[in-house]
Amino acid sequence: MRLLAENLSVRRGDDLLFSNVSFALTGGEALVVTGRNGSGKSTLLRTVAGLIRPESGNVTISGDGIESGRRAGEACHYLGHRNAMKQELTVRENLSFWQVWLGNFKGGAGMDLEEAAEAVGLSGITHLPFGYLSAGQQRRFAMAKLLVAHRPVWILDEPTAALDVAADRLFATLVTRHLERGGMVIAATHQPLGLSDTRTLEMKGFAYEEDFTA
């Protein structure tokens, strides 16, 4: 599978936030988006996920069994600054909603809810209301949302917010496994994600720079 972003330009109100951003990813690749605050990192991620319509350009996916020009957003998980979970619902109810609503892309299979909870180190508490949990536990269960429905592209905006060192390592393991299975990752962060062989794209407002880092 291949994700292609071509000549993306996005406005915020009357202001052009960035223009002519292009990149391509294939299975097993990770792209880390960096840049100062306000340079367009989060906006770029939301555009790739299909949550913002670009001023110009497009983001598509291609691969075996995928019709030409298919929008990449259909293949994406998006984990933003907020966890997108209802405080009054139990963890299981929240994860069940996302599992059913998102479904699986192209015949893939997501994890069972309890299996996903175990994968993020929090098995046995999915019966609790989400609002009862600590900030770190809530963030871990937001990561579990990536596991219960199969999506080949993970789009992550400051994914390690509210996580301790152990949870950082756990998250790096989850992402590495996703890449080893042919998935793709696009992440915006100010902190190291513990990944090797990542590509970087530095947003600079109207310009950007892309490179490879170890």
C-alpha positions as CSV (number, residue, x, y, z in Angstrom):
1,M,0.0,0.0,0.0
2,R,1.1,3.6,-0.7
3,L,-0.1,6.9,0.6
4,L,0.6,10.0,-1.5
5,A,0.1,13.6,-0.5
6,E,0.4,16.0,-3.4
7,N,0.8,19.8,-3.3
8,L,-1.3,20.3,-0.2
9,S,-2.2,23.9,0.7
10,V,-4.5,24.8,3.6
11,R,-6.0,28.1,4.7
12,R,-7.1,29.1,8.2
13,G,-9.6,31.9,7.7
14,D,-8.1,34.3,5.2
15,D,-4.5,33.2,5.9
16,L,-2.6,30.6,4.0
17,L,-1.2,28.3,6.7
18,F,1.1,26.2,4.4
19,S,1.4,25.4,0.7
20,N,2.7,22.8,-1.7
21,V,3.4,20.1,0.9
22,S,4.1,16.7,-0.7
23,F,5.3,13.4,0.6
24,A,4.7,9.6,0.0
25,L,4.7,6.7,2.4
26,T,4.7,2.9,1.8
27,G,4.0,0.1,4.1
28,G,6.4,-0.1,7.1
29,E,7.3,3.6,6.9
30,A,6.9,6.3,9.6
31,L,7.0,10.0,9.1
32,V,7.5,12.4,12.0
33,V,6.2,15.9,11.5
34,T,8.1,18.6,13.4
35,G,8.1,22.4,13.6
36,R,7.4,25.4,15.8
37,N,3.9,26.0,17.3
38,G,1.6,27.4,14.6
39,S,3.6,26.0,11.7
40,G,0.7,23.7,10.6
41,K,1.6,20.3,12.0
42,S,-1.8,19.5,13.5
43,T,-3.5,21.0,10.5
44,L,-1.5,18.8,8.1
45,L,-2.3,15.7,10.1
46,R,-6.0,16.5,10.1
47,T,-5.9,17.2,6.4
48,V,-4.3,13.8,5.7
49,A,-7.0,12.1,7.9
50,G,-9.7,13.8,5.8
51,L,-11.0,16.0,8.6
52,I,-10.0,19.3,6.9
53,R,-10.5,20.0,3.2
54,P,-7.4,21.4,1.6
55,E,-7.3,24.6,-0.4
56,S,-5.5,22.6,-3.1
57,G,-3.9,19.2,-3.5
58,N,-5.1,15.8,-2.4
59,V,-4.1,12.7,-0.4
60,T,-4.8,9.3,-1.8
61,I,-3.9,5.7,-1.2
62,S,-3.1,2.9,-3.7
63,G,-2.4,-0.8,-3.6
64,D,-3.7,-4.2,-4.5
65,G,-7.5,-4.2,-4.6
66,I,-7.8,-0.4,-4.0
67,E,-9.5,1.6,-6.7
68,S,-7.4,4.4,-8.2
69,G,-7.7,7.8,-6.4
70,R,-9.3,6.5,-3.2
71,R,-9.1,9.0,-0.4
72,A,-6.5,8.2,2.2
73,G,-8.8,9.2,5.1
74,E,-10.7,6.0,4.6
75,A,-7.6,4.0,5.6
76,C,-6.6,6.2,8.6
77,H,-6.9,6.2,12.4
78,Y,-6.6,9.6,13.9
79,L,-5.5,10.1,17.5
80,G,-5.5,13.8,18.3
81,H,-4.8,15.9,21.5
82,R,-8.2,14.8,22.9
83,N,-9.0,11.1,23.5
84,A,-12.4,11.1,21.8
85,M,-14.0,9.1,24.6
86,K,-17.2,9.7,26.5
87,Q,-16.5,10.3,30.2
88,E,-19.7,8.8,31.4
89,L,-19.5,5.6,29.3
90,T,-17.4,2.6,30.4
91,V,-14.1,1.9,28.6
92,R,-15.7,-1.2,27.0
93,E,-18.7,0.9,25.7
94,N,-16.3,3.5,24.3
95,L,-14.1,1.0,22.6
96,S,-17.1,-1.0,21.3
97,F,-18.5,2.2,19.7
98,W,-15.2,2.9,17.8
99,Q,-14.9,-0.8,16.8
100,V,-18.4,-0.8,15.3
101,W,-18.4,2.7,13.9
102,L,-15.0,2.5,12.2
103,G,-15.1,-1.1,11.1
104,N,-12.1,-2.7,9.4
105,F,-10.4,-1.5,6.3
106,K,-10.1,-3.8,3.3
107,G,-10.9,-7.0,5.2
108,G,-8.4,-6.5,8.1
109,A,-9.1,-7.6,11.6
110,G,-9.0,-5.6,14.7
111,M,-8.4,-6.9,18.2
112,D,-11.0,-8.1,20.7
113,L,-11.7,-5.3,23.2
114,E,-10.1,-7.1,26.2
115,E,-7.1,-8.1,24.0
116,A,-6.6,-4.5,23.2
117,A,-6.9,-3.5,26.8
118,E,-4.2,-6.1,27.7
119,A,-2.0,-4.7,24.9
120,V,-2.0,-1.3,26.5
121,G,-1.4,-2.8,30.0
122,L,-4.8,-2.2,31.4
123,S,-6.7,-5.4,31.3
124,G,-9.5,-6.0,33.8
125,I,-10.8,-2.5,34.2
126,T,-12.8,-2.0,31.0
127,H,-16.0,-2.1,33.1
128,L,-15.1,1.3,34.7
129,P,-16.4,4.6,33.4
130,F,-13.8,6.3,31.3
131,G,-14.0,9.4,33.5
132,Y,-12.9,7.5,36.6
133,L,-9.4,6.8,35.1
134,S,-6.2,8.8,35.5
135,A,-5.0,10.9,32.6
136,G,-2.4,8.4,31.7
137,Q,-4.9,5.5,31.8
138,Q,-7.2,7.5,29.6
139,R,-4.5,8.1,27.1
140,R,-3.6,4.4,27.0
141,F,-7.2,3.4,26.3
142,A,-7.2,6.1,23.5
143,M,-4.3,4.1,22.0
144,A,-6.3,0.9,22.3
145,K,-8.8,2.5,20.0
146,L,-6.1,2.1,17.3
147,L,-6.1,-1.6,17.9
148,V,-9.8,-2.6,17.9
149,A,-10.5,-1.6,14.3
150,H,-8.0,-2.2,11.6
151,R,-6.6,0.9,9.8
152,P,-3.3,0.7,7.9
153,V,-2.4,4.4,8.5
154,W,-2.1,5.7,12.0
155,I,-2.1,9.5,12.3
156,L,-0.9,10.6,15.7
157,D,-0.9,14.2,17.1
158,E,1.3,14.4,20.3
159,P,0.5,10.8,21.0
160,T,2.6,10.5,24.2
161,A,0.9,13.3,26.1
162,A,0.2,12.4,29.7
163,L,2.2,9.2,29.5
164,D,5.0,8.2,31.9
165,V,8.3,6.6,30.8
166,A,6.9,3.0,30.9
167,A,3.9,4.0,28.8
168,D,6.2,5.7,26.3
169,R,8.0,2.5,25.8
170,L,4.7,0.6,25.5
171,F,3.5,3.0,22.9
172,A,6.7,2.7,20.9
173,T,6.3,-1.1,20.9
174,L,2.7,-0.8,19.6
175,V,3.8,1.5,16.8
176,T,6.8,-0.7,15.9
177,R,4.6,-3.8,15.6
178,H,2.2,-1.8,13.4
179,L,5.0,-0.9,11.1
180,E,6.4,-4.4,11.1
181,R,3.0,-5.6,9.9
182,G,3.1,-3.2,6.9
183,G,1.3,-0.3,8.5
184,M,2.2,3.4,8.1
185,V,2.5,6.1,10.8
186,I,2.4,9.9,10.5
187,A,3.1,11.6,13.9
188,A,3.5,15.2,15.0
189,T,5.4,15.5,18.2
190,H,8.0,17.5,20.2
191,Q,9.2,14.4,22.0
192,P,11.1,11.4,20.7
193,L,8.8,8.4,20.0
194,G,11.5,5.7,20.4
195,L,11.4,4.7,16.8
196,S,14.3,4.0,14.4
197,D,14.7,4.8,10.7
198,T,11.9,7.4,10.7
199,R,11.6,10.1,8.1
200,T,11.1,13.7,9.2
201,L,9.1,16.6,7.7
202,E,9.7,20.0,9.3
203,M,6.9,22.4,8.8
204,K,7.9,26.0,8.5
205,G,4.7,27.8,7.6
206,F,4.8,28.3,3.9
207,A,7.7,25.9,3.5
208,Y,8.8,22.5,4.7
209,E,11.8,20.3,4.7
210,E,11.8,16.5,4.4
211,D,14.7,14.3,5.3
212,F,15.7,10.9,6.7
213,T,16.9,10.5,10.3
214,A,18.0,7.6,12.4
